[in-house]
Amino acid sequence: MPYQGLPVTVRDRRPSVAGAPLWCDAHEYGLTGDGVTNDQPALAALVDRLGDGYAADGRARVIYCPPGIYSIRDAGTVWRSGVSLIGAGSAATRFLLSNEGNRSDPTPLAFWTTLQHGADRDRHIADCTFADFEIDGSGVAMAEYNYLAKGLGLQYVVRGVFRNLYIHHTAASGLGCDFRQDGIIDGVVVVGCGRLDNGEEMGGAGIGIGIGGWGTVERLTIANCTALGNGTNGIFLELQKDYWPPPRGYRIVGCHSQGNRFGISDWGADGLIVTGCTMTGNLEAGFDVSANGTSGVAGRGGLLTDCVIDGNVRDGISMGNTPGPYTVRGNRVSGNGAYGYHEHNLGRGYQDPAMDVVIESNEFWGNGLDGIRLDRPMTDTVLLNNRIRNNGRQCAGACAGGETVRYSDKALVDRSANWPSDGHRGKVLRVGERVAVVAANTASELTLAPVRPDAYSAWSGDTPLPGTAYELPAAPGTRAGITINAAFDSATIRGNRVWDNHDPSTQTHGLWITERGSCVACRVEDNDLAGNAESATRLDTPPVGGRWDRNHGDQDWD
């Protein structure tokens, strides 16, 4: 009598289908890995063969590709459920993508999409692992940007695993995998992807995850990944339809994102957790929450914790058009060219005040302009126990020169200059009709940010000739630790230490309410605002209602 505790049809105990082995060496099924033969037809045939086997008996298959260079030319492979692709390591097994024989084909290594293949919840792929190999996309060239020119481009994936991959110089995103359930992306390195993105396309990321297709919950963890010099985002989540509810269930843990346009972005998730990450040297912002994505919906309800957000060319943390809430806690936000934290309106998406934003126990120091800048109406915000010091580093006055200057692709040297260290950080340098952005400076040299991620030059045109005249604008006169430049209602500002101990000091005020700003029914208590360059507070618009008590350094303190 059969064991009664198991159902009669236990799929994983069926014998494998003849001709569709559970594990196969790719060399035994027509792939050569010699770098010359086009291995794409053999790979596609093998994927179909093993996919048919999985469909028949429910047992997942593995393709093992021994060390070698596998040329994938002129067509991508339509992937199948239950088929995994495993290499011998990213330095050993390389897939070289190219389309010299068919420039109209974007040639990803593997794809399964809604538009091309009818992928949806009922036609998803499942039980696939991609691990231990390299994808080189440098051989794909197209007349215009095509979002399908990825390394891997898959949609509606269940139990998908992407581990220990090195994906570089793809024309579009390196790893584009949308609508995930019960998946993980671990130890993936993406470098120079999105190289055909002209800066206006919202694709071209290192790791780009479209979200929302499964409904209110999608489960994915992105861990221990590195994104370097990618066209738009290093890592981002993007809600794909404005009528879809922003999903929960995403986590980004222990990742490093450097030299991209944006480091890590939340463009439409609900409750995204970003923790233990490093975001440095990105051209727009280290961490970005905005409605920039295709749906025009910003993230909300997220947690940004225990991260290092340092040396980004513009803002450290850019918050645009989120309805809130959002929690920013325990981060180091330092050395960014503009603001440490910037709440602002990007012109699209949610237009009402942001609600219930919490900025707690962070370190904001050495940023070019204000430590925290609020340019958008906010309600019930909490600024609690932050240390905000030595900001306003962009303090140098306007200057010009020419006769003693020489230029290189990413630098300007003026032998007659005597600039304050990093006093021009974040400014726009103009040389005739050419512009570049200053990433850092010494007394006589400007280091310039690349004109786009992974670019060899910082200039919008040709590198200027020696002796060509240049101009740098003046720094703003007021650079505060906390600046309120919009309606700020029912907020709490408590327990913050805001000061400047540099000589000379560059953070002019601890707290500034501008003429455009207001502070209505707020609780501003127990802050230490002493020790700034000019004064503890500057109140161009006096606060109305609420409580304003025990703020050390303020003239009204008692």
Secondary structure, DSSP 8 states (H G I E B T S, - for coil): ---TTS-S--GGGS---TT--SEEEGGGGT---EEEEE-HHHHHHHHHHHHHHHHHH---EEEE--SEEEEEES--EE--TTEEEE-S-TTTEEEEEE-TT-TT----SEEE-HHHH--SGGG-EES-EEEEEEEEEEE---SS--TT--SEEEEEEES-EEEEEEEE--SS-SEEEEEEESEEEES-EEES--TT--SS-S---SEEEEE-TT-SEEEEEEES-EEES-SSEEEEEEES-TTS---EEEEEES-EEESSSEEEEEES-BS-EEES-EEES-SSEEEEESS-STT----BSEEEES-EEE--SSEEEEEES--S-EEEES-EEES-SS-SEEEE--SSS--S-EESEEEES-EEES-SS-SEEE-S-EES-EEES-EEES--------EEE-TTEEEETTEEEETT----TTTTTT-EEEETTEEEEEEEE-SSEEEE--SSTT-S---SSS---TT--EEE----S--EEEEE-SEEES-EEES-EEE--SSS----EEEEE-SS-EEES-EEES-B----SSEEEEESS--BSSEEE--BTSTT--
